Amino acid sequence: MLFGSCFCLFLGLYGNDGLLPARWQLRYSGKSLWELLLSSPSLLWLGPQLGLDTHTAMELLCLVGAALSLAAMLVEALRDSVVFFCLWALYLSMCQVGQVFLYFQWDNLLLEVGFLCVLVAPLTLIRGSRGVREHDRVTFWLLRWLLFRLMFASGVVKLTSRCPTWWGLTALTYHYETQCIPTQLAWYAHQLPVWWQKLSVVGTFVFEIAVPLLVFSPLRRLRLGAFYLQVLLQVLIILTGNYNFFNLLTLALCLSLLDDQHVNFWRRKRHHVLSLICSDSKLWSWFLYLLELTVWSLMIFGSIVCFDLKLDLTKNGISSSTAFTYHQFNQFLKTVTIPAIWIGVLSLTWEMITAMFRCACVSGFLKRFWGTVQWTVFATAAAAMFTISLVPFTYMEYDSNARLWPGVHRAYELVDRYQLVGSYGLFRRMTGVGGRPEVVIEGSNDAVSWTEIEFMYKPGNLSAPPAAVAPHQPRLDWQMWFAALGDQTQSPWFTSLMYRLLQGKQDVIELIQTDVSKYPFHQQPPAYLRAHRYRYWSYPQRWWRRVYDEEFYPTVHLGNTFLESMLSQYGLKDKSPPRRMSNTTVAQAVRWVRSQARGVPTHILIWTLIACSATLCLLQGLQNRNNHPERTPLTHEATVKEYTEHVPKGSADHSGKYFKTFLVCSDLLNIQSGQQVQSR
């Protein structure tokens, strides 16, 4: 999905005639290949070994990544650590030369999730078995920690930025019309009453600051509640905004909050749960219900107090306002950040200890020894990942970041080039308060009559409805949105865009219109170009209305003094001629695939691949269901017997009994807290 999206864009973005040629980022300075890989970890350094120029090598990486992803989706045996490592290395290689077009938070998030998948996924291709490993819960815990960091930081930065719209609870009265590429549902959401928009902001703060604290709750139903609330938030964002794969990736992280019992409930499968052998089990259950009810009641009460929620009968709604100051919130953040880290430490330590005892209870010396070795390796990796993630996590609170051990900072700096962990915080400030800024490019052949150049996805035409493009990300359209927020000098690539359009480069034109015939100057490049900034607003009678704001880029033509000076200033002029086009078999194959995909809108191509893959997976699932009928769940006695058999022969002494007792009690607690219980 992602690799396919990138493949359709990279020639216009990074080709020799693209906006920011990738070959400029790879400087062959006579160093050895190993030194080049250490300075900039990218497989693109191997391009010359294959006889490929840089942009063709990037397209090859996209095709390999797309093929591997599709194969892993269809073939269970390929959902393997080795495959995930290859996918992570491929995307990291492209991000090293991607510059501003591959510098979004979700690109870093994808790299972090991809590396965690290397630790979580089984080593099927090497070990030949997909059986449950004793250390699985340790590495799986890292996904839950990432979900907490992502959501909690996204909520916190909205308030630490001191943005008046977030503090005034009015952010969503602007968001739906000013976000990068809104959907049609966003247009309708913008029409909702102000009191509802303010209440939605309150809900956003609760979902992103309070609810993530339940991620490490030992109570199962609290985590399930956190799961469904996060899913609700992500679905609403998907419906009202085109945020490519970001929300889908967050939904995948939310799955870390589920357990086998709940997944089997979805799948309508019977799930046997060990019952607590205790005369006071009913009393214990009622106590847990009361505790959960207390937590939800405190969360609701805290929301009412912190945001002064009151019924407003005059407006038939609910009034709200922020009832705390920036200083109070900053004190709260200082109070919470370090304890949150220690909660993470305790939670990870618990997973490590329980996994260690499981290794100790495996029958057979060699199996027990091999399991212990694996536990040591993966527990160390999990501890290292958790440790270096503390640096970007504490960026939101300066004092907590400064209190971290200096060795943690050094470890983070050592691996920073590999983008293993990232700092997150979406929608820090709300833009477009005075109207949505949009840059409109105009072309002319006589500098008298001008024609607007309309993009496929971003707003431009006042009568064109907002597009639905997710999970594809039209990266040029996104950067056009960022460019409109400032001056043209803050977006050097924009000068390159004007230059390539004046040259009539088809690869760049296809970034604007996949169907080149819809581009107004497809027969002959414009002689002149200019760009103006407008302010757009959502309009009830039609989709948009706009007002002229100011000139964004002056009128230029090829050879224009201003254009040439900007190209030289930003280093956008070729200092050396590009390498001759390669005619190797691999290069020809890449160009053939590109020719087949040319002219098809990228979002349609991606949805076609998704639909075909989903259909094949569904057919495979139905076939497997018919071939392997559901097994009858183990009885309680059989389950206890299975636990008993974990104790190695000849070790039925007191220590063996302690191991068995600890393991059973551990799983009983995990059932209450929602951990995955696998039959070992």
Stockholm file with secondary structure:
# STOCKHOLM 1.0

chainA/1-680         MLFGSCFCLFLGLYGNDGLLPARWQLRYSGKSLWELLLSSPSLLWLGPQLGLDTHTAMELLCLVGAALSLAAMLVEALRDSVVFFCLWALYLSMCQVGQVFLYFQWDNLLLEVGFLCVLVAPLTLIRGSRGVREHDRVTFWLLRWLLFRLMFASGVVKLTSRCPTWWGLTALTYHYETQCIPTQLAWYAHQLPVWWQKLSVVGTFVFEIAVPLLVFSPLRRLRLGAFYLQVLLQVLIILTGNYNFFNLLTLALCLSLLDDQHVNFWRRKRHHVLSLICSDSKLWSWFLYLLELTVWSLMIFGSIVCFDLKLDLTKNGISSSTAFTYHQFNQFLKTVTIPAIWIGVLSLTWEMITAMFRCACVSGFLKRFWGTVQWTVFATAAAAMFTISLVPFTYMEYDSNARLWPGVHRAYELVDRYQLVGSYGLFRRMTGVGGRPEVVIEGSNDAVSWTEIEFMYKPGNLSAPPAAVAPHQPRLDWQMWFAALGDQTQSPWFTSLMYRLLQGKQDVIELIQTDVSKYPFHQQPPAYLRAHRYRYWSYPQRWWRRVYDEEFYPTVHLGNTFLESMLSQYGLKDKSPPRRMSNTTVAQAVRWVRSQARGVPTHILIWTLIACSATLCLLQGLQNRNNHPERTPLTHEATVKEYTEHVPKGSADHSGKYFKTFLVCSDLLNIQSGQQVQSR
#=GR chainA/1-680 SS CHHHHHHHHHHHHHSTTSSSCGGGGCCCCSCCHHHHHHHSCCGGGGGGGGTCCHHHHHHHHHHHHHHHHHHHHHCGGGCSHHHHHHHHHHHHHHHTTCGGGGCSHHHHHHHHHHHHHHHHSCCHHHHCCCCCCTTHHHHHHHHHHHHHHHHHHHHHHHHHTTCHHHHTTCTHHHHHHHSSSBCHHHHHHHTSCHHHHHHHHHHHHIIIIIGGGGGGCSSHHHHHHHHHHHHHHHHHHHHHBCCTTHHHHHHHHHGGGCCHHHHHHHTTCCCCCCCCCCTTHHHHHHHHHHHHHHHHHHHHHHHHHHTTCEEETTTTEEECCCCSCHHHHHHHHHHHHHHHHHHHHHHHHHHHHHHHHHHHTCSSHHHHHHHHHHHHHHHHHHHHHHHHHHHHHGGGSHHHHHTSCHHHHHHHHHHGGGTCSCCCCCCCSCCCTTSEEEEEEEEESSSSSCEEECCSSSSCSTTSCCCCCTTCCCHHHHHHHHHHTSCGGGCTHHHHHHHHHHHTCHHHHHHHCSSGGGSTTSSSCCSEEEEEEEEEEECSSSSEEEEEEEEEEEEECTTCHHHHHHHHHTTCSCSSCCCCCCCSHHHHHHHHHHHHHTTSCHHHHHHHHHHHHHHHHHHHHHHHHHHSCCCCCCCHHHHHHHHHTTSCTTCCSHHHHHHHHHHHHHHHHHHHHTCCCCCC
#=GC SS_cons         CHHHHHHHHHHHHHSTTSSSCGGGGCCCCSCCHHHHHHHSCCGGGGGGGGTCCHHHHHHHHHHHHHHHHHHHHHCGGGCSHHHHHHHHHHHHHHHTTCGGGGCSHHHHHHHHHHHHHHHHSCCHHHHCCCCCCTTHHHHHHHHHHHHHHHHHHHHHHHHHTTCHHHHTTCTHHHHHHHSSSBCHHHHHHHTSCHHHHHHHHHHHHIIIIIGGGGGGCSSHHHHHHHHHHHHHHHHHHHHHBCCTTHHHHHHHHHGGGCCHHHHHHHTTCCCCCCCCCCTTHHHHHHHHHHHHHHHHHHHHHHHHHHTTCEEETTTTEEECCCCSCHHHHHHHHHHHHHHHHHHHHHHHHHHHHHHHHHHHTCSSHHHHHHHHHHHHHHHHHHHHHHHHHHHHHGGGSHHHHHTSCHHHHHHHHHHGGGTCSCCCCCCCSCCCTTSEEEEEEEEESSSSSCEEECCSSSSCSTTSCCCCCTTCCCHHHHHHHHHHTSCGGGCTHHHHHHHHHHHTCHHHHHHHCSSGGGSTTSSSCCSEEEEEEEEEEECSSSSEEEEEEEEEEEEECTTCHHHHHHHHHTTCSCSSCCCCCCCSHHHHHHHHHHHHHTTSCHHHHHHHHHHHHHHHHHHHHHHHHHHSCCCCCCCHHHHHHHHHTTSCTTCCSHHHHHHHHHHHHHHHHHHHHTCCCCCC
//
